[in-house]
C-alpha cells in the first residue's frame, strides 16, 4: 500500500479485491456485507447461485462478481482460480458441521467433512499461490472454530478438520511472509446463524457464554480487521472470537 495511513482509512478496504467462499449463507454472507461496507470489491463464491445473486444485489458498491463453485470438485476449483483477478485477500468461510459420535463414524463421513472444511480451502490457497493471484501484502483468512481448541461430544470430525486448518495455517504463514502475505484464522464460538437456529441451542450452552452468543456481524467486523492494514503486523494467529466462553 502506498497511501498515507490515517485513522480514517486504517480499517478500510477501498480498492481491494476480496474472494469470499461460502458467501451464500451464514458467516460468509455476514463477512461479505461487512467487507462491502468497508469498500472492498468482492468475488462471491458458494454452491447456491440464487443466494449469491441475492447477496450481490444487497451489497454496497457495484463491482462485485458472482462465481458459483463447489470447491470439492476439481473442475470448479480450477475454474474459480482461473477466473479470479489479483486478490488483496481471501476469506475461507465455506464449511459444514458434521455431527456424529466417534464410535459410529464412517470413513466416508470423515472424508466429506475434511473435503469441505480442510482440503478445499488449503488446495484453493495453494492454487492461487501457484497462479500468483495474490498481491504483495495480501491477507489470507481462514474461518476455523473454537471446536479446534476445545471439542465437544459428537463433533470429532468437525473439530479435527478445523484443528487441521490451524495446524496448516501456521507453517503457511511462514512460507509466504517473504512476499508480505499474512495468514490468520478466526475461531468463532457458537454464532446465531440459521444452522444453529434449526437445531436449537440449549439454554445451559447459551448461559456459558459470558457475553452471550455471537452474531454474524461480529465475525464480519473481525474479518475486516484481519484484511485491513490495521492488522499488517499480525500473521500465524488463531484468534478466538467467542464471547469469553471457558475452554473446558
PyMOL commands that set and color helices and strands:
alter all, ss='L'
color gray80, all
select helices_A, chain A and resi 26-37+49-58+74-83+102-104+107-130+146-148+156-179+194-199+203-207+216-227+229-231
alter helices_A, ss='H'
color red, helices_A
select strands_A, chain A and resi 17-21+41-44+65-66+87-92+134-143+182-188+238-241
alter strands_A, ss='S'
color yellow, strands_A
deselect
rebuild
show_as cartoon
